[in-house]
Amino acid sequence: MNEIKVKKVENKHELKDFLSVPKRIYANCSQYVPDFESDIVDSFNPKKNAGLSFCDLQPFIAYKGNEAVGRIVGIVNHKANTRWNTKTVRFSLIEFTDDPQVSAALLKAVEEWGRALGMNHIQGPMGITDFDKEGMLVEDFDMIGSTTAIYNPPYYPQHLEKLGFGKEVDWVQIRVQIPEEVPAKYARVADYCRTMLGMTVKKVKSQELFDHYGQEIFDLLNESYSELFGYSSLSKDQIDEFVKLYVKVVDLNMVPLITNAKGELVGVAVTMPSLSEAMHKTHGSMWPFGWYHLLKALKWKKSDHVDLLLIAVRKDFRGLGVNALFFDDLIPIFNKNGFKWAETGPQLETNAPELAQWKPMHPETVKRRRCYCKNI
C-alpha cells in the first residue's frame, strides 16, 4: 500500500500536478464549474496578485506513489488577522480523492505550516479576499455550480467533520424567478427614492470605471462589507486588478449605480449572465476552444439565468429603499435579455437584512456552504 506524501509545490512539474487534480475528481461531474488554470497560477504570483503583499501563501500537492491525489493551499492573511484579532491560517483550493488518509495529510500540512508562522486556528475554505471562492458545499450537490462559488463532492464535508472540524459560519444562495413586471412594492419604493430622496440610477462606461468610478465602487464595497465575517479591506492595487477583470466580462448596462441628491455613490449592484455552463465546457482552459464557449455565452447565446454577483449600499442609506431601485432598473433588463431566473452569490445566513430583500420575489434558499474551523 502506497504511503501518502504531501509536498510543497516548488517546481513546474508539481504545479502541473496541482492543476491536474480536479480533472480526476470531476471527470464525469456535470455540476462542476472549473476555474481557469491560468487564473490559479496568477494567484500564486506576487506580480499578478496584489493580495500577496500582506499574505503568506503556500500550495501543497499530495501523492500516492507517483499519482497526484489531492491538493490544498495554505494562506495567512495578516491584514485579516489584525482586523479580527486572530492568529488564523486559512486553507483554500482543497481537492482530494475519497481517501481519508489524503484529506488528513493535506490539512495536517497546512496546520503545521500555519503553526510554524505562529497561527493557532485553521479555517476554510477561505481565500485571500471576500471575492475569492469560499465555503465548502454541504447541500444541493445535484445543482450546477457557479463561477463565483465552490462546488465539491458530498464526501468532502464528511471528511472534515471526521477530522474534528466544526462549523464556523454558513453561506446560502438565493434563487428567484424573474417576474414579468416589477413587483408593486419595489416600484412604489423606487418612485419614492427618486422623487422624495433625489436618488438616481446611473450607468457608466468602461473608461469611467478606469477614471474614477472603479475606485469609488470598491471603496463602497470596503465600507459596506467591513463588518462581514473574515473581511479584509481591498488595497488600491487589488482594486485596480478587480476593475481590469470586471471590465473584460461585465455588461455595464447590468451594473446599476445609485447616487444621492449630492451625486455621491451610495449603492452598486453587479449582475451578469451566468457563465456556469460555458465555464464547464472550457475544462479550465481558454485553449483550444474555451475562449469560444465563453465568448458565445457573453455575446451571442446567453444563459437563461443571471448571476447576482453582489449588492452594496452605503451604511447611512440602508433601509431607505436603495435595493428597490436596483430591482426596478434590472427586472426589465433581465426580461429583455430572456433571463428566466436569477441566483445570488453566497450570502451569510446571519445577514438577515440582505436575505429579507428578496421576499417580494418568493425566494428559494439553495446551495448551503460552510466555513469549517478548529484550533491547532
N, C-alpha and C positions, 0 to 999 in steps of 0.2 A: 504493500500500500504506500503510495507516494505521499511524502510529507508536504504540508502547505508552507510555502516560503513567501514572505512578504518583503518586497524590496522598494526602496525609494526609486522613483523614476529619474534616471540620471543620464540617459542617452537616447538617441533616436529610435533604436530598436525597442527599448522599453516603452517609449512614448507611443510607438505604433501599436504595441500590445495593449497599452492602456486604452487607446481609442477603439480597439477591436472588440473589447469585452461585450458591449451592448449588442453587437451583431450576433453573438452566440445566444445571448439570453432572450432576445426579442426576434429571433429569426422568423418565427411564424405568428407573430403577435400583430394583429391589425389595429390595436388600440394605441400602440407605442408611437410617440412623436419624437424623433431624434433632434438633438442639437446638431448644428453644423460642426464637423470636427475641427475646421479651421478656427471657429469661434472659441472652442475649448483650448486649442493651442495658444491662441492670442491671449486668453485669460491668464496664462502662466508667464506671459512676457511683460516685464515692467515697462517696456516702451509702448505697449499697447493696452495696458490695464493700469490706469492711474490709481486704482484702489490698493495696489501693491506698495504704494508709498507709505501706507500705515498698517499693512498686514504682513504677517509671515504666512507662507503657503507652501505645502509640500504634497505632491501627488505620490501615491503608492500603488503598486501592482502586486497581485497575488498569483503565484504559480503553483500548479500541481504537476510535478515533473517539469516538462517544458511547455505546458499549456497554460495560457493566461485564463484564470477562472474568477477573477474579481479585481475591483479597483476601488480607490477612495482618495479623497483629498482632505488634508488637514488644513485648517485656517485659524489663525489667531488674529482677530480684528482688534487691534489695540485701541482704536478710536471708540468702538462699541463697548469694549471692556471699561474704558474710562467713563464713558457716558452712563453706563448702567452699574458701575462699581462692582464688576465681576472679574473673575480670572477664568475665562471660558475658552476652550478650544472647540471650534466647530468642525463637523465633518460634512462633506459635500460630494456630489457626483458618485455616490456609492452604488455599486453594482456587484452582484455576486451570484454564483450558481447556488442551487438549493442544497448546500452542504454547510452544516453548522460550523465546521472547522474553518471554512473560508471566511464567513462573516465575522466569527470571533477573532480570527487572526488580523483581519483588516482593521477592525475597531480597536483592537489592542495596540496596533501600530500607531494609530492616531493618538490614543490615550498616552502612550509612552512618549511620543514626540511632544505632545502638549505639556506633560508633566516636566519634561526637560526645559521647557520655556516658562515654567512657574505656574502653569494652569492647574486648577483643582476641580474643574467641572467640564463636562463634554455635552454638546447639544447638536442636534441636526435632524435631517438635512437642512443646512443653512449655508447661504453663500456669503460673499463679501458685503453685498448691498441688499436692501429690501426688494430690489428689482431683479435679483437673481432668483432662480427656481428654489423654492424652499418647501419643506413639509413632505413627509412620506405618505403616499396614498394608503388609506385604510378602509375605504369603501368604494363601491361602484367601479370595480375593475373591468366591467364589461363596456364601459363608455370610452370613446376615443379621447385621448389626452388633448392637451393644448400646447401651444408654443411657449407659454409662459409658466407652465406648471409641470411638476414631476409626474411621470407615470412609472409604476413599478409592479411586479408580480405580487400576488396575495401573500406569498411566503415571506416577503421582506419584513413586515412588521412583526410577524411571528418570531422570526429570528431575534430581532432586537429585544422583544419582551422576554424571551428566554435568557438573554444575556443581562437582564436586570435593568434595562432601560424603561423609563416611565414617561407618561405624558407630561409635557411642559405646557404647550398650547396646541389648539386645533384651529385650522382654517377650513372654511367651506366655500363652495362656489354657488352662485345663484343663477338659475336658468329661467328665462321668461319667454313667453310667446310675444311676438311683436304685434301690438294691436293695430287695427286698420286706421284708427283715429287716435289722436292724443286723448288720454283719459281726462274727463272733465275736471278732476281735481288738479291735475298738472296744468291744464290750460288756464284755469282760474288763477292759480297762484303765480304762474308765469306772467300773466297780464298785470297782476298787482305789482310784481317786481319791476316790470318795465315802466308802468305809468306812475306808480307812487314812490318807488325807491330809486328810479333812474338807472336801473341796471340795463346793460346791453349785451347781446350775444355778438361776438366778434370772430371772424375767421381771418387767418393770416397766411401769407405766402412764405415759401421756403426761405427767401432772403431775409425776411423779417425775423424768422427764428434765429438765424445766424447773427443778425444785427443786435437784437436785444431780447426778443420775446422768449427765446430758448432759456436764457439765464433767468428771466422772470418766472417762467413756468416752474423750473426746478427749484428756485428759491421758495416758491409757494409750496412745492412738494416737501421740501425740507421743513418748513414751518408747520404744515398741515399734518405730516406724519411723525413729527418729533416724539410723540408720546407712544407710538405703536411699538409693540414688542420687538426688541432687538435692533431697532432702527439706529443707524449712524448717518449723520448728515453727509450729503454728497459735496465733494470739493469742486472747485472751478474746473479743474482738469477732467474730473469724472463727468461733470455736466456737459462739457464740450464733446466728450466721447458719445454720450447718450443722444445729444442733438444730432450729431452726424449719423448715428444709427437710425434714429426715427425718421429723419428727413428722407432716407432712402426708400422706406416702405410704407409710410403712413399717408393716406389721403387726407390732406389738411381740411377738406370740407367736412370730414367726420371728426374733427377735433375742435369743438366749440370752446371759446374762451369767454369768460364773463367778466365784464368791467363794471365798476360802480359809477356813480354820478361824477366822480372826480377823474374818471378814466383809469383808475387803478385796477390791476388784475386781482380778482377775488375768487375766481374759480376756473377750473380746467377739467375737461373730460377727454380721454384719449380712447378712441374706438377704431376698429379696423376689421375688414373681412377676415374670417377665420382662415388661417393658413395650415390648420392641422392636417388635412388630407394631403395637401401639396407637400408639406414637410415630410410626411410619412413616405411619400413616393421618392423623395430625394435620397433616402438612406444615409442622410448625414453629410452629403457632399454636393457641391454645386456642379460637379462634373461626373459623367459626361452630359447628363440631361437634367440634373437637379435645377439648374437655372430656368429651364423651360417650364417645369411644373410650378415653380414659384412665380415666374412672370405671368403665366396663364391665370393663376389664382388671383393675382393682384390687378391685372389689367383686362383680361378677356372673359374668363368664365369664373365668376366669383362664387364662393360657397353660399349655401342657403342660410348660413348663420354668421353672426357678427360677434367678435370678442370685445367686451367692455373692459379694456385693459386697466384703466384707473380713473378715479374721480377724486379731486381735491378741492376743498373750499377753505378759504381763509377763516381762521378761528372766529373772528369777530363778525363774520357773515353767516355762520352756521345757524340753521333754524329760521332763516329769512326767505327761503324759497329758491335758493340758487339751483338746487337739484332739479326743480320743476322746469327751470329754463333750459337745462340740458336736454331733458326728455322732450320738451315742446319743440326744440330745434331738431333733435336727432330722429324721432319717430317718423316724420315724413320722409327724411333722407333714407332711413332703413327700408321703408316701404317702396320708395322709388327704385332702390337697388335690388329689390326682390328678396330681402332677408326675411326669413320666417320666424327665427328665434335668436335669442342672444344669451350669452353666458359671460359672467364676470370672471375676473381673476380671483385667486384665493383671498378671502376676507376673514379676519379673525372672528371666531364665533362669539366673542365677548363684545364685539363692536356693534352694540345694539342700534345706534343711530344710522350707521351705514347699512345694516341689514333691513331696517324698517322702511327705508326709502322705496323699496321695491313692492310694497304691499298693494298699491293700486293695480299692479300687473300680475297679481296672483303667482308669486314666485315659487319655484321648486328648489329645494336645497339639495345639492349633489356634491359628489367628489370630496369627501372629508379627507383632510390631510393633517398629519401630526408632526410636531417637533418633539423628538424624543430627547431625554436627558438622563444623566446620572452623575454622581460625584466620582472623582477619580483620585 
